[in-house]
Amino acid sequence: MAPLIGDGCAQTDTSKVGSFWAQGSADWFQVRGATYLQDRLKVSPESPAMEVVATELLQFEDGCRDDVGSHPASLLQRERAAGISAPFTVVFQFQNPGPPHKAIVMYARPSGPLAGATLTELLQAEAATPFGRTLRRFIEAPQSERLLRLKCIPKLVNAPWAVKSVIPQRPVILGTRCRMPVTVRDNYLEIDYEVGSHRLADKIYRGIERQSKHVVVDLAFILEGQTEDELPERPLFVIRLSHLEPHMFGALLTAATR
């Protein structure tokens, strides 16, 4: 794995890096199988194509920030400034309503034999696989089609009843209700998900926020296979988030001084 600059949470002691997040397991959910379009059969997935290498908890006073990966103080730009040749990275940002606007920013990179691969290398190596075809089509698709591709499966490992009652533990296509701009750069793909852009999602978030320190949740992200040559599906990445509290979120600009 390529070295990381400032892995973890802005304004948090680096000895605590990873204390609020961990690599997730793929043994608790199923994905569309090779014959799903004929028989609706779901199967246990193979290992995720990517692994989470860092997660940052950021806070903005002046509204949500799209394409956080391009900010000079972001993890990706700090690596670039340090002369580190980073592999292809998928950046996923939960943009939560404010003020202040809190963001959970996850960075995932190719794992296994393709660890360290650039986007070009990844697409070439996966060109004949369902995952590779789905990823390429997602990157090349117009925004309207991307909105119907990315899905998330949540699993509440530990949570109060009030939280369990409003979080659906089933696959959810993320772009059908909330604003979800997708940015494609030379060697990273960023997906920003603005929770506050939908009234119901905003209301659910504000209810959950008060209980977040008691919540442990697994999140599986998958690009939906919609044609026969895109099946079976393969998870993009899986993460576990644990016991998030307001004081753990910091300003993005502080990250550059760490």
Salt bridges, closest charged atoms under 4 A:
GLU46 OE1 - ARG234 NE 3.65
GLU56 OE2 - ARG78 NH1 3.17
ASP66 OD1 - ARG179 NH2 2.82
ASP67 OD2 - ARG185 NH2 2.44
GLU79 OE1 - ARG109 NH2 2.58
GLU126 OE2 - ARG234 NH1 3.50
GLU140 OE2 - ARG136 NH1 3.48
GLU194 OE1 - ARG179 NE 2.44
ASP202 OD1 - ARG206 NE 2.70
GLU209 OE2 - LYS102 NZ 3.81
ASP218 OD1 - ARG240 NE 2.66
GLU224 OE2 - ARG32 NH2 3.26
GLU224 OE2 - LYS151 NZ 3.51
ASP229 OD2 - ARG133 NE 3.79
ASP229 OD2 - ARG137 NH2 2.75
GLU230 OE2 - ARG137 NH1 2.81
GLU230 OE1 - ARG149 NH1 2.74
GLU233 OE2 - LYS151 NZ 2.90
